[in-house]
């Protein structure tokens, strides 16, 4: 064993004035702040997404949309004239890869539940909030989501790279959500999986009122195409789903029906499932053994903290996005939240348990991934929730490096995109978040994003958030 000491010298011969060649439409261009083909971010604190220790005084170079160098600032000499961002006093982390996102939002009418696509605002808000890659966690309008993905790729819309799930796979239920796709009795889910996979969907989500037979067929059809299936389950227990080969379970441990003692097979009773979790000691051996079983079966768990955020001690809109909501919608959210306030002490207990369980699952070696889920009573909105999630994971006891890794590389690994994105490493896409402040000292620094880079294009986060002020709920 021997060590070699290198001094890295990077000599750039490229004409530094060349701009990236992708065409962007006129509605996208105003939000692009940096489009040089070659640039450097110097003297910056890097939390690289691999889980390794944060590093100060680093330089990251980007060339043609890819990261071309990561190393100490004093080990690189940058060619004269290279476009340089002085990152002193700032932190650079990988773009978020978040796995329970939606292009829709809850917009209740009187007492009727309603979900509506936020086609114009949410895609750009995800990007402004640092999410450079997302998986949608079930769709009510798959054509819209597929078209959004296409328009983003063509430079005609601002937004993240997308893994578009097919429509929710669900049976008859008593939820009264008019937009929710329902498979009629007698029709198997397989043809639906095939149909939407042929149209471009790349993963699927099983919902709350399926039989094990339904899930089995969904898995067979998706897996035959190398696609993954996640589930927000209720009628099927986590243990049963893991046994059948599901890839991922949504909402952490908050919707786990395994501890409902009166459970009827293939039947959803989410209130009893919730009571079972309430009654369960946080260190119950039964939960430990469930976690170990999920690990053995290689099942990921997606925690969706914002949608479960209690009111007490937390913002009405996690991440502070009240200004993004249309004033009428904000009033509605306030009204609904006032109703929720009655059960807030229970929400607090359950939220605390969820934080405890996801930490335990992670430390046991579980595949923990992260998402936001902009549904519930309308408090969770795209972008702001992504920001809040990182901040909250750090504040709840994950190290900064762990929290960043959960929000980036772990999601990329789940999507099998870890060789392309998810960490700040040479050769990967320049999917990056540059923020003011030192994230390792102040988790709130993530609220001060300057630029979000996607494939090396730097978008002005504040300008994007400013552009949606008062519009969420309408567009
Ligand atoms: Zn969801």
Boltz pocket constraint, residues with backbone or C-beta under 6 A from the ligand:
constraints:
  - pocket:
      binder: B
      contacts: [[A, 100], [A, 102], [A, 137], [A, 138], [A, 373], [A, 374], [A, 375]]
      max_distance: 6.0
